[in-house]
Amino acid sequence: RYINDLLVLKIHMQGTIDGLSVYYYGYYFSGAEGTTQFVTYSTTNLFEYYKTEAELFLNGLVELN
């Protein structure tokens, strides 16, 4: 997916940490200077509630020269 002219990999991950179900949602970008991981997370049961805000935040990713 392209975000602000950057090709990023969008990844959703769900898992359990100490018995708590968590949901990770993020963008990953690699360029000449290295790799950036831009990740949000919440408990799985609240992810849909916060998804729009998480996407607004993630979509602010820009590459600085």
C-alpha positions as CSV (number, residue, x, y, z in Angstrom):
1,R,0.0,0.0,0.0
2,Y,1.2,3.5,-0.7
3,I,1.1,6.1,2.1
4,N,2.4,9.6,1.3
5,D,4.3,8.3,-1.8
6,L,6.0,5.5,0.3
7,L,5.4,1.9,-0.4
8,V,4.7,0.3,3.0
9,L,3.8,-3.2,4.1
10,K,0.6,-3.3,6.2
11,I,0.6,-6.0,8.8
12,H,-2.1,-7.1,11.2
13,M,-1.1,-9.5,14.1
14,Q,-3.1,-11.0,16.9
15,G,-1.7,-12.8,19.8
16,T,-1.8,-13.4,23.5
17,I,0.5,-11.9,26.1
18,D,0.1,-13.0,29.7
19,G,-3.4,-14.2,28.9
20,L,-4.4,-10.9,27.3
21,S,-5.5,-11.0,23.7
22,V,-3.8,-8.2,21.8
23,Y,-4.0,-6.9,18.2
24,Y,-1.1,-5.1,16.4
25,Y,-1.7,-3.0,13.3
26,G,1.2,-1.3,11.6
27,Y,3.2,-0.2,8.6
28,Y,6.7,-1.3,7.8
29,F,9.0,0.6,5.4
30,S,12.6,-0.1,4.3
31,G,14.8,2.4,2.4
32,A,18.4,3.2,1.9
33,E,18.7,4.6,5.5
34,G,17.2,1.5,7.2
35,T,13.8,0.1,8.3
36,T,11.0,1.8,10.1
37,Q,8.2,0.0,12.0
38,F,5.2,2.2,12.7
39,V,2.9,0.1,14.9
40,T,-0.3,0.6,16.9
41,Y,-1.8,-1.9,19.3
42,S,-4.8,-2.5,21.5
43,T,-6.6,-5.3,23.1
44,T,-8.4,-7.4,20.5
45,N,-11.8,-6.6,21.8
46,L,-11.2,-2.8,21.4
47,F,-9.4,-2.9,18.0
48,E,-12.5,-2.2,15.8
49,Y,-13.4,0.8,18.1
50,Y,-9.9,2.3,17.7
51,K,-9.2,1.2,14.1
52,T,-10.1,4.6,12.4
53,E,-7.9,6.5,14.8
54,A,-5.1,4.1,14.4
55,E,-5.3,4.4,10.6
56,L,-5.3,8.2,10.8
57,F,-2.2,8.0,12.9
58,L,-0.4,5.5,10.7
59,N,-1.3,7.4,7.5
60,G,0.8,10.3,8.9
61,L,4.0,8.4,8.1
62,V,6.3,10.4,5.8
63,E,9.9,10.0,4.8
64,L,12.2,12.9,5.8
65,N,15.1,13.6,3.6
